[in-house]
Amino acid sequence: MTLRPYFSSSAKVWDDIQWVYGIEEAGYAGWEIVADGNYRLEKPENLEKIKEVIASTRLGITVHAPYGDLNLATLNDPIWRESIRQIEICIEHAGELTDRVTIHPGYLSPASKILPQKVWELQKEALRRIGKCAVEHGVLACLENMISQKEFLCRDAGELMGMAGGIEGIGLTFDFGHANTLGKVPEFLSNVGHANHIHIHDNHGVSDEHLPLGAGTIDWKTVGKTIAARYSGVIVIEGRSIEEAKKSRAVFSECFV
């Protein structure tokens, strides 16, 4: 099966939506909407513009739920409930557009570091609630692995799969750029058959740079060959501009075969 990539740019969430037409022109099959800034799905004017773009292109759609200042594992109950609420609202509207929504796990605050089991339980309960909402709206909410910052949950494949495992409506997004900041690309590759959604971008193995494919240290020939052999879902290339999208598309065409 030939894999056809989607494109996404968190750097563009405050830009006018006209930039999205460049995604199709750059050779991409779809757009992952980062549901923040001018693309918050609960705002009718945003959703109307998004639907207009979809209707006038052949782009497939996936959605990345908002994550700024949200924490699904916080001990602060009002913030925990608000974090769940915002993701559920995104899923409710995303169900009109797609069957895949990526969500971020929570993270440890200074106060919560002394209660790791409580943090785990709060994150699991948040996923049970989000999963129920996802099922109701025909969506799979895919939990994403995080970058090297030690406060984040789900930085390795085992914890990610353990956190999401057995919860109806919850799947897995494997982000190979994030994995590279921890030197864990091989670990995620060996488990890629469990992924329900994939994000790719490049970096130099230290921070989350979101570089075009080939501009960092990830061995895309190995990654591409393995993913192409074991995975058949959507692959989202994340980047900062249409110009970088074109560079990544060329590398993708060469390596993901």
Order of alpha helices (4+ residues) and beta strands (2+ residues): beta-alpha-beta-alpha-beta-alpha-beta-alpha-beta-alpha-beta-alpha-alpha-beta-alpha-beta-alpha
